[in-house]
């Protein structure tokens, strides 16, 4: 599938009460990472814009929350059909504004569809429960919507990450306020139109474009009861602290420095493709990308396989672009610093030429650094690019000590043929998601997504069964209708 860049600059407005309206704040310009050209323009949302959208959402949510879940689910069925109908179109939009290849963008949309299908299944799951706890006394719990919730999403997955929360939160009866990344707002227009076509009542899905000030106004809005966030650890912590200081629920997912433990008994083909694709996929711009390989024993042939696979990745075809020119410059300098700090550059992405005709875009090729020192920038700081650092270890225990000492806790994997060694890594890893012979250990629904430590601020996970309690309140009801001839302490 070839990239199809927009031929005209797209206008990215707010979406309030099922209509597109411009924000009243400062202008925003969107550039395509593929060629550096302007592909969109928007305006930031002011506090007044936010207050109007939240007020409309609050008013619309009342009737929606009282609507039976089977009726709410009908809208989600329609939404799914529209997503699949327009799959190729939205994939091109995501690729153009984000820098992904169209195939990667398509995969992100399909992961969003998977979460949507889980949301659709909620109508057939037990969202309550009732039992006779004593003679004549019944207890039950009922799951009720919070009201208005908000979600703030990053540039790297313009559809997938918002789709982690949109279908579940709406199906559970909430109204939804979305602030997309100011770098990738084009997809938000398409999703808004799709939900409108699916029959979602006016006011229940509002999109507010903007930056920091818009985010702060959304968090501060009294009617917003819960905040979801995905982004860097620095900003995740700020969002969490601001929201919880106001007594609101917050679940803020931060950055990562994911480790892969590579053992000599690992299958060559599995580890070559699995590790390479992990750090080169989406140009390394994902919180589940492999960042560090903890190499134990004689694994030279395994590393050669990883490099062989990474070398085969053609920019613009197998691997996409970096989000901004500034990020490319940062990555180049990070490689420079690692080299000066003693790392050996086995594969140098700084020398990889840009695709023909895309020379003005933002490009860097796969990079493999060997003999990286534990605790150095390349070994412990999230670079967010197609760079993997190899740290040599004498024992599995040493490897796990290094993994444990990094502040993040998103993902850890092990490549081995030994069940004993795999289980040791699983038990020792300080990470919320662990894989065995899997380079990107993202759980599939209904198994939920979420890290620990500095990769997550808040309780629960953002998808799957462990997300339901975040978006709802549980009301407990105890009833008794007539006296009983025999009694115990409860009756």
VEXDREN-2710 file (C-alpha; in Angstrom, 1 decimal):
% VEXDREN-2710
k/r/px/py/pz
1/UNK/0.0/0.0/0.0
2/UNK/1.5/3.3/-1.1
3/UNK/1.2/6.6/0.9
4/UNK/-1.3/9.0/-0.5
5/UNK/-0.6/12.5/0.9
6/UNK/-3.4/15.1/0.9
7/UNK/-3.3/17.4/-2.1
8/UNK/-5.0/20.2/-0.2
9/UNK/-4.5/21.6/3.3
10/UNK/-7.2/20.1/5.6
11/UNK/-9.1/22.3/8.2
12/UNK/-9.2/20.6/11.6
13/UNK/-12.0/22.2/13.7
14/UNK/-13.5/21.4/17.0
15/UNK/-16.5/19.1/17.0
16/UNK/-19.3/20.3/19.4
17/UNK/-23.0/19.3/19.3
18/UNK/-22.5/17.3/16.1
19/UNK/-21.1/20.3/14.2
20/UNK/-17.6/21.4/13.3
21/UNK/-16.7/24.8/14.8
22/UNK/-13.4/26.7/14.9
23/UNK/-11.7/27.3/18.2
24/UNK/-11.1/30.8/19.3
25/UNK/-7.5/30.5/20.2
26/UNK/-4.1/30.6/18.5
27/UNK/-3.6/28.9/15.1
28/UNK/-2.0/25.5/14.8
29/UNK/-0.2/24.2/11.7
30/UNK/0.1/20.4/11.0
31/UNK/3.1/19.2/8.9
32/UNK/3.4/15.7/7.3
33/UNK/6.5/13.9/8.5
34/UNK/6.8/12.3/5.1
35/UNK/7.8/15.5/3.2
36/UNK/7.7/18.3/5.8
37/UNK/4.8/19.9/3.9
38/UNK/1.8/21.6/5.5
39/UNK/-1.2/19.2/5.5
40/UNK/-3.6/20.8/8.0
41/UNK/-4.4/23.8/10.1
42/UNK/-6.5/24.4/13.2
43/UNK/-7.0/26.7/16.1
44/UNK/-6.6/26.1/19.8
45/UNK/-9.6/25.9/22.1
46/UNK/-9.9/28.6/24.7
47/UNK/-11.4/28.1/28.2
48/UNK/-14.7/29.5/26.7
49/UNK/-14.6/26.8/24.0
50/UNK/-14.0/24.1/26.6
51/UNK/-16.7/25.3/28.9
52/UNK/-19.3/25.4/26.1
53/UNK/-18.4/21.8/25.0
54/UNK/-18.4/20.4/28.5
55/UNK/-21.8/22.1/29.3
56/UNK/-23.3/20.6/26.1
57/UNK/-21.9/17.2/27.0
58/UNK/-23.2/17.3/30.5
59/UNK/-26.7/18.1/29.3
60/UNK/-26.6/15.3/26.6
61/UNK/-25.3/12.7/29.0
62/UNK/-28.3/12.5/31.2
63/UNK/-30.6/10.8/28.7
64/UNK/-27.7/8.7/27.3
65/UNK/-27.0/7.4/30.8
66/UNK/-30.6/6.3/31.2
67/UNK/-30.6/4.6/27.8
68/UNK/-30.4/0.8/28.1
69/UNK/-27.0/-0.6/27.2
70/UNK/-28.3/-2.7/24.3
71/UNK/-29.5/0.5/22.7
72/UNK/-26.2/2.3/23.3
73/UNK/-24.5/-0.8/21.8
74/UNK/-26.5/-0.4/18.5
75/UNK/-24.6/2.8/17.9
76/UNK/-21.3/1.0/18.4
77/UNK/-22.3/-1.7/15.9
78/UNK/-22.9/1.0/13.4
79/UNK/-19.6/2.7/14.3
80/UNK/-17.7/-0.6/13.6
81/UNK/-19.3/-1.0/10.2
82/UNK/-18.3/2.5/9.2
83/UNK/-14.7/2.0/10.5
84/UNK/-14.3/-1.2/8.4
85/UNK/-16.0/0.4/5.4
86/UNK/-13.6/3.4/5.4
87/UNK/-10.5/1.5/6.7
88/UNK/-8.2/2.3/3.8
89/UNK/-9.2/6.0/3.8
90/UNK/-8.6/6.5/7.5
91/UNK/-5.3/4.5/7.3
92/UNK/-4.0/7.0/4.7
93/UNK/-5.1/10.0/6.9
94/UNK/-3.2/8.5/9.9
95/UNK/-0.1/7.8/7.8
96/UNK/0.0/11.2/6.3
97/UNK/-0.2/13.2/9.5
98/UNK/1.8/10.8/11.7
99/UNK/4.5/9.4/9.5
100/UNK/3.5/5.7/9.8
101/UNK/3.4/3.5/6.8
102/UNK/-0.1/2.9/5.6
103/UNK/0.1/-0.7/6.7
104/UNK/1.1/0.3/10.2
105/UNK/-1.7/2.9/10.3
106/UNK/-4.1/0.2/9.2
107/UNK/-3.0/-2.1/12.0
108/UNK/-3.5/0.7/14.5
109/UNK/-7.1/1.2/13.3
110/UNK/-7.8/-2.5/13.5
111/UNK/-6.5/-2.6/17.1
112/UNK/-9.0/0.1/17.8
113/UNK/-11.7/-2.0/16.2
114/UNK/-10.7/-4.8/18.6
115/UNK/-11.4/-2.6/21.6
116/UNK/-14.7/-1.5/20.0
117/UNK/-15.7/-5.2/19.6
118/UNK/-15.0/-5.7/23.3
119/UNK/-17.2/-2.7/24.1
120/UNK/-20.0/-4.2/22.0
121/UNK/-19.7/-7.4/24.0
122/UNK/-20.4/-5.5/27.3
123/UNK/-24.2/-5.9/26.6
124/UNK/-23.8/-9.7/27.1
125/UNK/-21.6/-9.6/30.1
126/UNK/-22.7/-9.4/33.7
127/UNK/-22.3/-5.7/34.5
128/UNK/-24.2/-6.1/37.7
129/UNK/-25.1/-9.0/40.0
130/UNK/-27.7/-9.9/42.6
131/UNK/-28.0/-12.7/45.2
132/UNK/-29.9/-13.5/48.3
133/UNK/-27.4/-12.9/51.0
134/UNK/-29.7/-13.8/53.9
135/UNK/-33.3/-14.9/54.2
136/UNK/-35.4/-12.3/52.5
137/UNK/-32.4/-10.0/52.0
138/UNK/-31.0/-9.4/48.6
139/UNK/-27.8/-7.5/47.6
140/UNK/-27.0/-6.3/44.2
141/UNK/-24.6/-3.9/42.5
142/UNK/-25.4/-1.7/39.5
143/UNK/-22.8/-0.1/37.2
144/UNK/-23.6/3.5/36.4
145/UNK/-21.9/6.1/34.2
146/UNK/-19.7/8.8/35.7
147/UNK/-21.1/11.5/33.5
148/UNK/-18.7/13.6/31.4
149/UNK/-15.2/12.1/31.0
150/UNK/-12.2/13.4/29.1
151/UNK/-9.3/11.8/27.2
152/UNK/-6.0/13.4/26.1
153/UNK/-4.1/11.4/23.5
154/UNK/-0.6/11.5/21.9
155/UNK/0.6/11.8/18.3
156/UNK/1.9/8.3/17.8
157/UNK/-1.4/6.5/17.4
158/UNK/-4.0/9.1/16.3
159/UNK/-6.8/6.4/16.1
160/UNK/-5.7/3.4/18.2
161/UNK/-5.1/5.2/21.5
162/UNK/-8.3/7.2/21.5
163/UNK/-10.2/4.0/20.5
164/UNK/-8.9/2.4/23.7
165/UNK/-11.4/4.6/25.5
166/UNK/-14.0/6.0/23.2
167/UNK/-16.1/2.9/22.7
168/UNK/-15.9/1.6/26.3
169/UNK/-16.6/5.0/27.9
170/UNK/-19.6/5.7/25.5
171/UNK/-21.1/2.2/25.8
172/UNK/-21.0/2.5/29.6
173/UNK/-23.2/5.7/29.3
174/UNK/-20.7/8.6/29.6
175/UNK/-20.3/11.7/27.4
176/UNK/-16.8/12.0/26.0
177/UNK/-14.5/15.0/25.6
178/UNK/-11.4/14.3/23.4
179/UNK/-8.3/16.5/23.1
180/UNK/-6.2/14.9/20.3
181/UNK/-2.5/15.7/19.9
182/UNK/-1.9/19.1/18.2
183/UNK/0.5/17.3/15.9
184/UNK/-2.1/14.8/14.6
185/UNK/-5.6/16.2/14.6
186/UNK/-6.7/15.1/11.1
187/UNK/-8.0/11.7/12.2
188/UNK/-10.2/13.2/14.9
189/UNK/-12.3/14.9/12.3
190/UNK/-12.9/11.5/10.6
191/UNK/-13.8/9.7/13.9
192/UNK/-16.2/12.5/14.8
193/UNK/-18.0/12.3/11.5
194/UNK/-18.1/8.5/11.8
195/UNK/-19.8/8.6/15.2
196/UNK/-22.3/11.1/14.0
197/UNK/-23.1/8.9/11.0
198/UNK/-23.4/5.9/13.4
199/UNK/-26.3/7.7/15.2
200/UNK/-24.6/8.9/18.4
201/UNK/-26.8/11.6/19.8
202/UNK/-25.6/15.2/19.7
203/UNK/-23.3/16.4/22.5
204/UNK/-22.0/13.0/23.6
205/UNK/-18.8/13.1/21.6
206/UNK/-16.9/16.4/21.6
207/UNK/-13.5/17.1/20.1
208/UNK/-11.4/20.1/21.3
209/UNK/-8.2/20.9/19.4
210/UNK/-5.4/22.7/21.3
211/UNK/-2.3/22.4/23.4
212/UNK/-1.4/22.8/27.1
213/UNK/-3.9/25.5/27.9
214/UNK/-6.8/23.5/26.4
215/UNK/-5.7/20.5/28.4
216/UNK/-5.7/22.5/31.7
217/UNK/-9.1/23.9/31.0
218/UNK/-10.5/20.5/30.3
219/UNK/-9.1/19.1/33.5
220/UNK/-10.3/22.1/35.5
221/UNK/-13.9/21.9/34.2
222/UNK/-16.1/21.0/37.1
223/UNK/-18.4/18.7/35.2
224/UNK/-15.5/16.5/33.9
225/UNK/-15.4/13.6/36.4
226/UNK/-12.4/11.5/35.1
227/UNK/-9.3/12.1/32.9
228/UNK/-7.5/9.6/30.7
229/UNK/-4.1/10.5/29.4
230/UNK/-1.4/8.8/27.3
231/UNK/1.9/10.5/26.7
232/UNK/5.3/11.2/28.3
233/UNK/5.9/10.4/31.9
234/UNK/6.6/14.1/32.7
235/UNK/3.3/15.2/31.4
236/UNK/1.4/12.2/32.7
237/UNK/2.5/13.0/36.2
238/UNK/1.4/16.6/35.8
239/UNK/-2.0/15.6/34.4
240/UNK/-2.5/13.1/37.2
241/UNK/-1.5/15.6/40.0
242/UNK/-3.7/18.4/38.6
243/UNK/-6.7/16.1/38.2
244/UNK/-6.5/14.4/41.5
245/UNK/-5.9/17.6/43.3
246/UNK/-9.4/18.6/42.1
247/UNK/-10.8/15.3/43.5
248/UNK/-11.1/13.7/40.0
249/UNK/-10.2/10.3/38.8
250/UNK/-7.1/10.2/36.6
251/UNK/-5.4/7.4/34.7
252/UNK/-2.3/8.8/33.0
253/UNK/0.0/6.5/31.1
254/UNK/3.6/7.7/30.7
255/UNK/6.7/6.7/28.9
256/UNK/8.7/3.5/28.8
257/UNK/12.2/1.9/28.4
258/UNK/11.3/-1.7/27.5
259/UNK/13.8/-4.5/27.9
260/UNK/14.3/-7.7/26.0
261/UNK/16.3/-10.5/27.7
262/UNK/18.1/-12.4/25.0
263/UNK/19.4/-15.9/25.9
264/UNK/21.7/-18.1/23.8
265/UNK/19.0/-20.8/23.4
266/UNK/16.6/-18.4/21.7
267/UNK/15.2/-19.4/18.3
268/UNK/17.2/-17.4/15.7
269/UNK/14.2/-16.6/13.4
270/UNK/11.9/-15.7/16.3
271/UNK/14.4/-13.3/17.9
272/UNK/15.7/-11.8/14.7
273/UNK/12.3/-10.7/13.4
274/UNK/10.7/-10.2/16.8
275/UNK/13.4/-7.9/18.3
276/UNK/14.1/-6.0/15.0
277/UNK/10.4/-5.4/14.3
278/UNK/9.9/-4.2/17.8
279/UNK/12.3/-1.3/17.7
280/UNK/11.8/-0.5/14.0
281/UNK/8.0/-0.8/13.9
282/UNK/6.3/2.6/13.8
283/UNK/9.9/4.0/13.6
284/UNK/10.2/3.2/17.3
285/UNK/7.6/5.7/18.2
286/UNK/5.5/3.6/20.5
287/UNK/5.6/2.9/24.2
288/UNK/5.9/-0.8/23.6
289/UNK/9.0/-0.7/21.4
290/UNK/12.1/-2.6/22.4
291/UNK/14.6/-0.1/23.7
292/UNK/17.2/-2.3/25.4
293/UNK/18.4/-5.8/24.7
294/UNK/19.9/-7.5/27.8
295/UNK/22.2/-10.0/26.1
296/UNK/23.4/-12.9/28.1
297/UNK/26.0/-15.5/26.9
298/UNK/27.0/-16.2/23.3
299/UNK/24.3/-14.5/21.3
300/UNK/26.5/-13.0/18.5
301/UNK/24.6/-15.0/15.8
302/UNK/21.3/-13.7/17.3
303/UNK/22.5/-10.1/17.1
304/UNK/23.5/-10.7/13.5
305/UNK/20.0/-11.9/12.7
306/UNK/18.5/-8.8/14.4
307/UNK/20.8/-6.5/12.3
308/UNK/20.1/-8.4/9.1
309/UNK/16.4/-7.9/9.6
310/UNK/16.8/-4.3/10.6
311/UNK/19.0/-3.6/7.5
312/UNK/16.3/-4.9/5.3
313/UNK/13.8/-2.3/6.4
314/UNK/13.3/0.2/3.6
315/UNK/12.5/3.8/4.6
316/UNK/9.1/4.9/3.2
317/UNK/8.1/1.3/2.5
318/UNK/8.8/-0.9/5.6
319/UNK/9.4/1.9/8.1
320/UNK/7.9/5.4/8.3
321/UNK/9.1/8.8/9.3
322/UNK/9.8/10.6/12.6
323/UNK/7.1/13.0/13.8
324/UNK/9.2/16.2/13.7
325/UNK/12.5/17.5/12.4
326/UNK/13.5/18.4/15.9
327/UNK/13.0/14.8/17.1
328/UNK/15.3/13.6/14.3
329/UNK/18.0/16.0/15.4
330/UNK/17.5/14.8/19.0
331/UNK/17.9/11.2/18.0
332/UNK/21.0/11.9/15.9
333/UNK/22.6/13.7/18.9
334/UNK/21.6/10.8/21.2
335/UNK/23.5/8.4/19.0
336/UNK/26.5/10.7/19.0
337/UNK/26.4/10.9/22.8
338/UNK/26.1/7.1/23.1
339/UNK/29.1/6.6/20.8
340/UNK/31.2/9.1/22.8
341/UNK/30.2/7.2/26.0
342/UNK/31.7/4.0/24.7
343/UNK/28.9/2.4/22.7
344/UNK/29.7/0.7/19.4
345/UNK/27.4/1.5/16.5
346/UNK/26.7/-1.8/14.7
347/UNK/24.0/-0.3/12.5
348/UNK/23.9/3.5/11.9
349/UNK/20.6/5.0/11.0
350/UNK/22.1/8.5/10.6
351/UNK/23.5/7.3/7.2
352/UNK/20.2/5.9/5.9
353/UNK/19.0/8.0/2.9
354/UNK/15.5/9.4/2.8
355/UNK/13.0/7.9/0.3
356/UNK/13.2/9.4/-3.2
357/UNK/11.1/12.5/-3.4
358/UNK/10.7/12.7/0.4
359/UNK/14.1/14.3/1.2
360/UNK/12.4/17.2/3.1
361/UNK/10.7/14.7/5.4
362/UNK/11.9/13.6/8.8
363/UNK/13.9/10.4/8.5
364/UNK/16.3/8.2/10.4
365/UNK/17.1/4.5/9.8
366/UNK/17.3/1.6/12.3
367/UNK/20.2/1.9/14.7
368/UNK/21.8/-0.8/16.8
369/UNK/24.2/0.3/19.6
370/UNK/26.3/-2.4/21.3
371/UNK/28.2/-2.5/24.6
372/UNK/26.0/0.3/26.1
373/UNK/26.6/1.0/29.7
374/UNK/23.9/0.4/32.2
375/UNK/22.5/3.6/33.6
376/UNK/23.6/5.7/30.6
377/UNK/21.2/7.8/28.5
378/UNK/20.9/5.1/25.8
379/UNK/20.2/2.4/28.4
380/UNK/17.7/4.3/30.7
381/UNK/16.1/7.3/28.9
382/UNK/13.2/6.9/26.5
383/UNK/14.6/8.1/23.1
384/UNK/11.4/7.4/21.1
385/UNK/13.0/6.4/17.8
386/UNK/14.2/3.3/15.9
387/UNK/17.2/2.8/18.3
388/UNK/18.0/-0.3/20.3
389/UNK/20.8/-0.5/22.9
390/UNK/22.5/-3.8/23.7
391/UNK/23.8/-4.2/27.2
392/UNK/26.0/-7.2/27.9
393/UNK/25.2/-9.2/31.0
394/UNK/27.0/-12.0/32.8
395/UNK/24.0/-13.6/34.3
396/UNK/20.2/-13.6/34.1
397/UNK/20.2/-12.1/37.6
398/UNK/22.3/-9.2/36.4
399/UNK/20.0/-8.6/33.5
400/UNK/16.9/-8.5/35.7
401/UNK/18.6/-6.2/38.2
402/UNK/19.2/-3.7/35.3
403/UNK/15.6/-4.1/34.2
404/UNK/14.3/-3.5/37.7
405/UNK/16.4/-0.4/38.3
406/UNK/14.9/1.6/35.4
407/UNK/12.1/4.0/36.6
408/UNK/9.6/2.8/33.9
409/UNK/7.6/-0.4/34.0
410/UNK/5.7/-0.8/30.7
411/UNK/7.0/-4.0/29.1
412/UNK/9.6/-6.7/29.3
413/UNK/10.2/-9.7/27.1
414/UNK/12.4/-12.7/27.0
415/UNK/13.6/-14.7/24.0
416/UNK/14.5/-18.3/25.0
417/UNK/13.6/-21.9/24.4
418/UNK/13.6/-22.6/28.2
419/UNK/10.4/-22.5/30.1
420/UNK/12.4/-22.2/33.4
421/UNK/14.3/-19.2/32.1
422/UNK/11.1/-17.6/30.7
423/UNK/9.3/-18.0/34.1
424/UNK/12.2/-16.5/35.9
425/UNK/12.0/-13.4/33.8
426/UNK/8.2/-13.3/34.1
427/UNK/8.4/-13.4/37.9
428/UNK/11.3/-10.9/38.2
429/UNK/10.3/-8.3/35.7
430/UNK/9.1/-5.0/37.1
431/UNK/6.7/-4.4/34.2
432/UNK/2.9/-4.4/33.7
433/UNK/3.2/-6.4/30.4
434/UNK/5.5/-9.3/29.8
435/UNK/6.2/-11.4/26.7
436/UNK/7.9/-14.7/25.9
437/UNK/9.3/-14.8/22.4
438/UNK/7.1/-11.7/21.6
439/UNK/8.8/-8.4/20.7
440/UNK/5.7/-6.3/21.4
441/UNK/3.8/-7.9/24.3
442/UNK/0.6/-5.9/23.8
443/UNK/-2.3/-7.9/25.4
444/UNK/-5.4/-8.6/23.3
445/UNK/-8.9/-7.7/24.5
446/UNK/-10.3/-8.4/27.1
447/UNK/-6.8/-8.6/28.6
448/UNK/-6.1/-5.0/29.5
449/UNK/-3.3/-2.6/28.6
450/UNK/-1.2/-0.8/31.3
451/UNK/2.2/-0.6/32.9
452/UNK/3.4/0.1/36.4
453/UNK/5.9/2.4/38.1
454/UNK/6.6/5.6/36.2
455/UNK/4.8/4.2/33.1
456/UNK/1.4/4.7/34.8
457/UNK/-0.1/7.1/37.3
458/UNK/-3.5/6.0/38.7
459/UNK/-5.2/2.7/39.4
460/UNK/-6.4/0.1/36.9
461/UNK/-5.8/-0.2/33.2
462/UNK/-7.0/1.8/30.3
463/UNK/-8.6/-1.0/28.2
464/UNK/-10.3/-4.4/28.8
465/UNK/-12.0/-5.7/31.9
466/UNK/-9.8/-3.6/34.3
467/UNK/-10.9/-0.4/32.7
468/UNK/-14.6/-0.7/33.5
469/UNK/-14.4/0.5/37.1
470/UNK/-12.5/3.6/36.0
471/UNK/-15.3/4.8/33.8
472/UNK/-18.2/4.0/36.1
473/UNK/-19.5/4.1/39.6
474/UNK/-20.7/1.0/41.4
475/UNK/-24.0/1.4/43.3
476/UNK/-24.8/-1.2/45.9
477/UNK/-28.4/-1.9/46.7
478/UNK/-29.8/-4.0/49.6
479/UNK/-33.5/-4.8/49.7
480/UNK/-35.9/-6.6/52.0
481/UNK/-39.7/-6.8/51.3
482/UNK/-41.2/-8.9/54.2
483/UNK/-40.4/-10.1/57.7
484/UNK/-39.0/-13.6/58.1
485/UNK/-40.0/-16.3/60.6
486/UNK/-36.3/-17.0/61.4
487/UNK/-33.7/-14.4/61.6
488/UNK/-29.9/-14.0/61.8
489/UNK/-27.7/-11.0/62.3
490/UNK/-28.3/-9.7/58.8
491/UNK/-32.1/-10.0/58.7
END
